[in-house]
Amino acid sequence: MNIIVLTPDKEIFRGEINSVKVPGTLGEFQVLKNHAPIVSSLEEGKIAIVTAGGEHRYYDEETGSIKDGNEAGKVITFNVSGGFVEVLKNEISLLVTGVKSGNGK
């Protein structure tokens, strides 16, 4: 699956993933490969991305720069202020209003 995470001013994450958990308005849910198409609003909460083998780019809040990675199974978390998620044919788009990085592990 491919995902892109955007705020109004920057790209936070782009790349291949195995799964993502998001704080939906009606409760947290996880998106896995071949998930049914969905559009949902997001509440304030944590997004947890599990990377797949393959290239991914992510924003490192500590350094303020974009970093590249290719490690499979890495969990990258962000705390978001809300937004929207769209899932269609293993392509995931997260549009969030604000973000703070989590543990990055």
C-alpha positions, 0 to 999 in steps of 0.5 A: 500500500502507498500512503501520503500524509499532508498538512496545509504546509508540508508533506509528513510521510510518503511511501510503502506501508503495511498498515496505518491506524487512525483516530476516526471520528467514530473510533480508531480503525486500522487500514490493511492491504485491500481495505474497502474504499472509505472516506472518514473524518479524523479526530485529535489523536495518534496515527501509527504507520507500520512501514513496508520494505521499500522507500519511504520519506518522512518529516523528522520534527527534531531536525526539521528535515525530510529523511529517507528510509527503507526499513520494514516494520518500523512504527512511525507515529504522529499526533494529529489535530484532526483531518480526513483519510481516504482509502481507494485501491491500496492508496491512502491519503491523510490530510491533517490540520496539524501534527506533532511527531510521536516516538518514531520507533 
